[in-house]
């Protein structure tokens, strides 16, 4: 399973957001069921007014994702909102790998 979080961040708070993001990702990776995270800066389409980042959190299974969403996501999301308010907007989606090599 891949849990994707995309965030659009006002360019004016870019450095503050990135300083916060590293420990935030590390905190998530310390939770049960998380295997790794890939963090990207989205460069297309680029905007001078917005930093767009995309995190891919790889989980061992759907049960781990459901436990995260139930037990940890509300607190972690609230932290981001408290720190950055309307200057950061997040979107989320869940993906499952397809085995096309059959």
CORGILIN-V686795 format. One record per pair of residues at least 6 apart in sequence whose C-alpha atoms are under 8 Angstrom apart, sorted by the first residue. I is the first residue (numbers start at 0). J is the second residue. D is the distance in Angstrom with one decimal. If there is no record, write none. Layout:
i: [I:I]
j: [J:J]
d: [D:D]
This chain:
i: [0:0:0:0:0:0:0:0:0:0:1:1:1:1:1:1:1:1:2:2:2:2:2:2:2:2:2:3:3:3:3:3:3:3:3:4:4:4:4:4:4:4:5:5:5:5:5:5:5:6:6:6:6:6:6:6:6:7:7:7:7:7:7:7:8:8:8:8:8:8:8:9:9:9:9:9:10:10:10:10:11:12:13:16:24:27:28:28:28:30:31:32:32:32:32:32:33:33:33:33:33:34:34:34:34:35:35:35:36:36:36:36:37:37:37:38:38:38:38:39:39:39:40:40:40:40:41:41:41:41:42:58:80]
j: [57:58:59:60:61:64:93:94:95:96:55:56:57:58:93:94:95:96:55:56:57:58:64:91:92:93:94:53:54:55:56:91:92:93:94:53:54:55:89:90:91:92:51:52:53:54:89:90:91:50:51:52:53:87:88:89:90:49:50:51:52:87:88:89:16:49:50:51:86:87:88:48:49:50:86:87:47:48:49:50:48:86:50:83:36:33:34:35:36:67:63:58:59:60:63:64:56:57:58:59:63:56:57:58:59:56:57:58:54:55:56:57:54:55:56:52:53:54:55:52:53:54:50:51:52:53:50:51:52:53:51:64:87]
d: [5.9:5.3:6.7:5.8:6.4:7.9:7.1:5.9:4.8:6.9:6.1:5.5:4.7:6.2:5.8:5.1:6.2:8.0:5.8:5.1:6.5:7.6:7.7:7.3:6.1:4.6:6.4:6.9:5.6:4.7:6.2:5.5:5.3:6.1:7.6:5.7:5.2:6.7:6.6:5.7:4.5:6.7:7.1:5.7:4.3:6.3:5.5:5.2:6.3:8.0:5.6:5.3:6.4:6.5:5.5:4.3:6.4:6.2:5.7:4.5:6.7:5.6:5.2:6.5:7.7:5.4:5.0:6.2:5.9:4.4:6.6:6.1:4.8:6.3:5.4:6.5:7.0:5.1:4.7:5.6:7.8:7.9:6.6:8.0:7.5:7.4:7.0:6.5:7.2:7.9:7.0:5.5:5.4:7.2:5.0:7.5:7.0:6.0:4.5:6.4:7.5:7.6:5.5:5.5:6.5:6.1:5.3:7.4:6.7:5.5:4.4:6.0:5.7:5.1:6.6:7.1:5.9:4.5:6.5:5.5:5.1:6.3:7.5:5.9:4.5:6.4:7.8:5.4:5.6:6.8:7.7:6.7:7.6]
